[in-house]
Amino acid sequence: MEEKNITEQESLAIIQQMISKSKKQLTDRSKYFMIWGFAVFICAIIQYFLLINLQTNTQRVWLSMPILAVLQLFMSIQDRKREKVTTHNTAAIGSLWLALGVGFFVLAFLSFRVSLPMFPLLILFYGIGTFITGRIIQFKPLIYGGAICFLLSILITYIDGPEQLLVLAFSVLVSYIIPGILLKREFNQQQKETV
């Protein structure tokens, strides 16, 4: 079989097409960024207000997270059934978030066993996931959100008390919610252009 030589422009066009396809596939999944972002944001704000009003057992607001994880699992399975092609980028992003999901579970387990500052590590994980995803699909709001989380994971160590929850809420706002909304907007624009 004879190999066809392609020009540099054709090669770049193929790469750009693959990136665009990966971005489009992920854009369909912008709902995951928004679901997790709003869930963490709301739980952090509720716990903050409970703490400043001297309530006890405020950590119970986070019990919705395992339920959300199961819901996402079912949503992911449905999305995979609809996908016709899995690109390398999609597989890489899936592997990244699977590893981070396991990491979140391990952090939750460790927090019950040892004294561990959870918030800086959670924010760092948010940053890693969104930064790498943004780099793979070349979507700057995710890259910037991830970079901001890197800084916030350090900043939060200088803050004590309930105000840490505000930093946590801000971290998901900039790394999940805003990029998720922008990703969805870009997808909707792509849909209009293809019609």
C-alpha positions as CSV (number, residue, x, y, z in Angstrom):
1,M,0.0,0.0,0.0
2,E,1.4,3.4,-1.0
3,E,1.6,6.1,1.7
4,K,0.4,9.5,0.7
5,N,2.5,12.5,1.7
6,I,0.6,15.4,3.1
7,T,1.6,19.0,3.2
8,E,2.2,21.0,6.3
9,Q,-1.1,22.9,5.8
10,E,-3.0,19.6,5.4
11,S,-1.4,18.3,8.5
12,L,-2.4,21.4,10.5
13,A,-5.9,21.3,9.1
14,I,-6.3,17.7,10.3
15,I,-5.0,18.5,13.8
16,Q,-7.3,21.6,14.0
17,Q,-10.2,19.4,12.9
18,M,-9.4,16.8,15.6
19,I,-9.2,19.6,18.3
20,S,-12.5,21.1,17.1
21,K,-14.2,17.7,17.2
22,S,-12.9,17.1,20.7
23,K,-14.0,20.5,21.8
24,K,-17.5,19.9,20.3
25,Q,-17.8,16.6,22.1
26,L,-16.7,18.1,25.4
27,T,-19.0,21.1,24.8
28,D,-21.9,18.7,24.9
29,R,-20.6,17.7,28.3
30,S,-20.4,21.3,29.6
31,K,-23.3,20.2,31.8
32,Y,-20.8,18.2,34.0
33,F,-18.8,21.4,34.8
34,M,-22.0,23.3,35.6
35,I,-23.6,20.5,37.7
36,W,-20.5,19.9,39.8
37,G,-19.7,23.6,39.9
38,F,-23.1,24.7,41.1
39,A,-23.3,21.8,43.6
40,V,-20.0,22.6,45.2
41,F,-20.8,26.3,45.1
42,I,-24.2,25.9,46.8
43,C,-22.9,23.5,49.4
44,A,-20.0,25.8,50.3
45,I,-22.2,28.9,50.6
46,I,-24.8,27.0,52.7
47,Q,-22.1,25.6,55.0
48,Y,-20.6,29.0,55.3
49,F,-23.9,30.6,56.4
50,L,-24.5,27.7,58.8
51,L,-21.1,28.1,60.4
52,I,-21.4,31.9,60.9
53,N,-24.7,31.3,62.5
54,L,-23.1,28.8,64.9
55,Q,-24.9,25.7,63.6
56,T,-23.5,22.3,64.3
57,N,-22.9,19.3,62.0
58,T,-22.7,21.7,59.0
59,Q,-20.6,19.2,57.0
60,R,-23.9,17.3,56.3
61,V,-24.5,19.6,53.4
62,W,-21.9,17.7,51.5
63,L,-23.8,14.4,51.7
64,S,-25.3,15.2,48.3
65,M,-22.0,14.7,46.6
66,P,-22.1,10.8,46.5
67,I,-25.6,11.1,45.1
68,L,-24.4,13.5,42.4
69,A,-21.5,11.1,41.6
70,V,-24.0,8.3,40.9
71,L,-26.2,10.6,38.8
72,Q,-23.1,11.6,36.8
73,L,-22.2,8.0,36.3
74,F,-25.6,7.3,34.7
75,M,-25.4,10.5,32.6
76,S,-21.9,9.5,31.4
77,I,-23.1,6.1,30.4
78,Q,-25.9,7.6,28.4
79,D,-23.5,10.0,26.7
80,R,-21.1,7.2,25.7
81,K,-23.9,5.3,24.1
82,R,-24.7,8.3,21.9
83,E,-21.1,8.8,20.9
84,K,-20.2,7.4,17.5
85,V,-16.5,7.9,17.7
86,T,-14.1,8.3,20.6
87,T,-11.1,10.4,19.9
88,H,-7.8,10.2,21.7
89,N,-8.5,13.6,23.2
90,T,-11.9,12.4,24.5
91,A,-10.3,9.2,26.0
92,A,-7.5,11.3,27.6
93,I,-10.0,13.7,29.2
94,G,-12.1,10.8,30.4
95,S,-9.0,9.1,32.0
96,L,-8.0,12.4,33.6
97,W,-11.4,12.9,35.2
98,L,-11.6,9.3,36.3
99,A,-8.3,9.6,38.0
100,L,-9.3,12.8,39.7
101,G,-12.6,11.3,40.7
102,V,-10.8,8.5,42.4
103,G,-8.5,11.1,43.9
104,F,-11.5,13.0,45.4
105,F,-12.7,9.8,46.9
106,V,-9.3,9.0,48.4
107,L,-9.1,12.6,49.8
108,A,-12.6,12.1,51.4
109,F,-11.5,8.8,52.9
110,L,-8.2,10.2,54.2
111,S,-10.0,13.2,55.8
112,F,-11.8,10.8,58.1
113,R,-8.6,8.9,59.0
114,V,-6.0,11.7,59.4
115,S,-6.1,15.4,60.0
116,L,-5.8,16.7,56.4
117,P,-6.5,20.2,55.1
118,M,-9.0,19.3,52.5
119,F,-9.8,22.6,50.8
120,P,-6.4,23.4,49.4
121,L,-6.2,19.8,48.0
122,L,-9.7,20.0,46.5
123,I,-9.0,23.3,44.8
124,L,-5.6,22.0,43.5
125,F,-7.4,19.0,42.0
126,Y,-10.1,21.3,40.4
127,G,-7.2,23.3,39.0
128,I,-5.4,20.2,37.6
129,G,-8.5,18.9,35.9
130,T,-9.7,22.1,34.3
131,F,-6.2,23.2,33.3
132,I,-5.4,20.0,31.5
133,T,-8.8,19.7,30.0
134,G,-8.5,23.3,28.7
135,R,-5.0,22.6,27.3
136,I,-6.3,19.5,25.5
137,I,-9.2,21.2,23.9
138,Q,-7.5,24.6,23.6
139,F,-10.2,26.4,25.6
140,K,-8.8,29.4,27.4
141,P,-11.5,29.8,30.1
142,L,-10.7,26.3,31.5
143,I,-7.0,27.0,31.3
144,Y,-7.4,30.3,33.2
145,G,-9.8,28.8,35.7
146,G,-7.3,26.0,36.4
147,A,-4.4,28.5,36.8
148,I,-6.5,30.6,39.2
149,C,-7.2,27.5,41.2
150,F,-3.5,26.8,41.5
151,L,-3.1,30.2,43.1
152,L,-6.2,29.8,45.3
153,S,-4.9,26.5,46.6
154,I,-2.0,28.4,48.1
155,L,-4.0,31.5,49.2
156,I,-6.5,29.4,51.1
157,T,-3.8,28.2,53.5
158,Y,-3.5,31.8,54.7
159,I,-7.2,32.0,55.6
160,D,-8.8,30.5,58.7
161,G,-12.3,29.7,59.6
162,P,-15.5,29.7,57.5
163,E,-14.0,32.1,55.0
164,Q,-12.2,29.2,53.5
165,L,-15.6,28.0,52.2
166,L,-15.9,31.3,50.3
167,V,-12.5,30.6,48.6
168,L,-13.8,27.1,47.7
169,A,-17.0,28.6,46.2
170,F,-15.0,31.1,44.2
171,S,-12.6,28.4,42.9
172,V,-15.5,26.4,41.4
173,L,-17.0,29.6,40.1
174,V,-13.9,30.4,38.0
175,S,-12.9,26.8,37.1
176,Y,-16.3,25.0,36.6
177,I,-19.3,27.3,36.4
178,I,-18.0,30.2,34.2
179,P,-16.0,28.0,31.8
180,G,-19.0,25.5,31.7
181,I,-21.4,28.3,30.7
182,L,-18.9,29.6,28.1
183,L,-18.4,26.1,26.7
184,K,-22.1,25.6,26.4
185,R,-22.4,29.0,24.6
186,E,-19.7,28.0,22.2
187,F,-21.5,24.7,21.5
188,N,-24.8,26.5,20.9
189,Q,-23.0,28.8,18.4
190,Q,-21.5,25.8,16.6
191,Q,-24.9,24.2,16.4
192,K,-26.3,27.4,14.8
193,E,-23.5,27.5,12.3
194,T,-24.0,23.9,11.2
195,V,-27.7,24.3,10.6
